[in-house]
Each structure stands twice: as C-alpha cells, then as structure tokens.
Amino acid sequence: MTSPPGGSDQDGSTREPQPFVCARCGIPAGDSQPATWTCSVENGTRQYFCDVCSRQNLRAIEGRLDSAWW
C-alpha cells in the first residue's frame, strides 16, 4: 500500500512531498492534485492523469482498462 504524497508510511516515518505528474504525458501539476485530474491504482501503484489525457481516454478508463492498453 502506498501513502499519499507527503504522508507517512506505515512505520510512521514521513517522506518529502512528491509533485503530481501525469503518468501519460508527463505534465507537472504542482504541489497538490488538481480536482480535474484522475487517480488510478494499477498493480498497487497510484498513477495520476491530467484532465486532457483523462478526457482523451475516458472510455478506456470507464472500462477499467489499465493505462498500458490506452
């Protein structure tokens, strides 16, 4: 299980906040996840997709296909 950026791990240690980056196109989001971005958990890893990539692949996302398929 992964914790949110800037959160603490199960052992109580804290990590540096990681910037949000679109897993498809690589565009950075800044310090916090924008409300228009999509979060997907694939193989136990959280991946974030920008609003443009999310819109372009909406049918595949709704069909619960892994991002490798789209």
C-alpha positions as CSV (number, residue, x, y, z in Angstrom):
1,M,0.0,0.0,0.0
2,T,1.3,3.4,-0.9
3,S,0.6,6.6,1.1
4,P,-0.4,9.9,-0.4
5,P,2.4,12.3,-1.3
6,G,3.8,14.0,1.8
7,G,2.0,11.4,4.0
8,S,3.6,9.0,6.4
9,D,4.5,5.4,5.8
10,Q,3.2,2.5,7.9
11,D,6.2,2.7,10.1
12,G,5.4,6.3,11.0
13,S,8.3,8.0,9.0
14,T,7.4,10.9,6.8
15,R,8.5,11.5,3.3
16,E,9.1,14.5,1.2
17,P,6.0,15.6,-0.8
18,Q,6.2,14.3,-4.4
19,P,4.9,16.6,-7.1
20,F,2.0,15.3,-9.1
21,V,3.0,14.4,-12.7
22,C,0.7,13.0,-15.4
23,A,1.6,9.3,-15.9
24,R,0.7,9.6,-19.6
25,C,2.1,12.9,-20.9
26,G,4.4,13.9,-18.1
27,I,2.9,17.4,-17.4
28,P,3.5,18.5,-13.8
29,A,0.6,19.6,-11.7
30,G,2.4,21.5,-9.0
31,D,2.2,20.8,-5.2
32,S,-1.4,19.4,-5.0
33,Q,-3.6,17.2,-7.1
34,P,-6.0,19.4,-9.2
35,A,-9.6,18.5,-8.9
36,T,-9.8,17.8,-12.6
37,W,-7.1,15.1,-12.6
38,T,-7.9,11.3,-12.4
39,C,-6.2,8.9,-9.9
40,S,-5.9,5.3,-10.9
41,V,-4.4,2.4,-8.8
42,E,-2.7,-0.1,-11.1
43,N,-0.7,-3.0,-9.8
44,G,-0.7,-1.4,-6.3
45,T,0.7,1.9,-7.6
46,R,-1.2,5.2,-7.7
47,Q,-1.0,6.9,-11.1
48,Y,-2.4,10.4,-11.8
49,F,-3.6,11.5,-15.2
50,C,-4.2,15.2,-16.3
51,D,-7.6,16.3,-17.4
52,V,-6.6,16.3,-21.1
53,C,-5.3,12.7,-21.0
54,S,-8.3,11.7,-18.9
55,R,-10.8,13.1,-21.4
56,Q,-9.0,11.5,-24.4
57,N,-9.2,8.1,-22.8
58,L,-12.5,8.3,-20.9
59,R,-14.0,5.2,-22.4
60,A,-10.9,3.1,-21.6
61,I,-10.9,4.5,-18.0
62,E,-14.6,3.7,-17.5
63,G,-14.0,0.2,-18.9
64,R,-11.3,-0.2,-16.2
65,L,-8.6,-1.0,-18.7
66,D,-5.0,-0.5,-17.4
67,S,-3.3,2.5,-18.9
68,A,-0.9,0.2,-20.8
69,W,-3.9,-0.6,-23.1
70,W,-4.6,3.1,-23.9
